[in-house]
Amino acid sequence: MNFSNGYDPDKAPPYRIVMREPAVKRFALAHDLALPAAAALLLAHMAQRAGAANDLHRGVLQRSPVDAAALDALAVQVFPA
C-alpha cells in the first residue's frame, strides 16, 4: 500500500469515524487498547507513513506498544487501495 498517495492528515476522517470501523474494533480488542486510542494510533501511523506526522502524531506512536507491521495491516483493511 502506498501511504503517500494523497493521504493528508488534515483531511483525514476524525478518529470517531475511524473507530466505527469493525477492523479498528477488532484491532483494539486484540491489542488491549481503548477504541479511541486505536483509532488515534492508526491515524498517527498513516500520517507518519505519508511523511506528514507532527509532534502529536509522533507522541502517539512513541507511547504505542503496537508494531508498525500490525498498523500497516490494519491500514490496508480500513483504507483499501
C-alpha positions in Angstrom: 0.0 0.0 0.0 1.4 3.4 -0.9 0.8 5.7 2.0 2.0 8.8 0.3 -0.7 8.8 -2.5 -2.6 11.8 -1.3 -3.1 11.0 2.4 -3.4 14.3 4.2 -3.7 14.1 8.0 -5.6 17.5 8.0 -8.3 15.9 5.8 -8.3 12.5 7.4 -11.6 11.3 8.9 -11.9 12.2 12.6 -11.0 9.4 14.9 -14.6 8.9 16.0 -15.5 8.0 12.4 -12.4 5.7 12.0 -13.2 3.9 15.3 -16.6 2.8 13.9 -14.8 0.5 11.5 -15.1 -3.1 12.5 -11.4 -3.7 11.8 -10.4 -1.0 14.3 -12.7 -2.5 16.9 -11.1 -6.0 16.4 -7.6 -4.4 16.5 -8.4 -2.6 19.7 -9.6 -5.8 21.4 -6.7 -7.8 20.1 -4.1 -5.3 21.4 -5.9 -4.4 24.6 -6.4 -0.7 23.6 -9.3 1.6 24.1 -11.2 2.2 20.9 -10.3 6.0 20.6 -6.6 5.1 21.3 -6.6 2.5 18.5 -8.2 5.0 16.0 -5.8 7.8 17.0 -2.9 5.3 16.7 -4.0 4.3 13.2 -4.3 7.9 12.0 -0.9 8.8 13.5 0.6 5.9 11.7 -0.9 6.9 8.4 0.4 10.4 8.9 3.9 9.1 9.6 3.9 6.8 6.6 2.8 9.8 4.4 5.7 11.9 5.8 3.2 14.3 7.3 3.5 13.5 11.0 3.6 16.3 13.5 4.6 16.3 17.2 1.2 15.0 18.2 1.4 12.0 15.8 4.9 11.2 16.9 3.9 11.3 20.6 1.0 8.9 20.0 3.3 6.5 18.1 6.1 6.7 20.8 3.7 5.6 23.5 2.3 2.8 21.5 3.1 -0.9 22.3 2.0 -1.9 18.8 4.5 -2.5 16.0 4.4 -0.9 12.6 3.6 -4.1 10.7 0.4 -4.6 12.7 -0.6 -1.0 11.9 0.2 -1.5 8.2 -2.1 -4.5 8.2 -4.9 -2.5 9.9 -4.4 0.4 7.5 -4.9 -1.9 4.5 -8.2 -3.1 6.0 -9.5 0.4 6.9 -8.2 2.3 3.9 -8.2 -0.1 1.0 -6.4 1.0 -2.2 
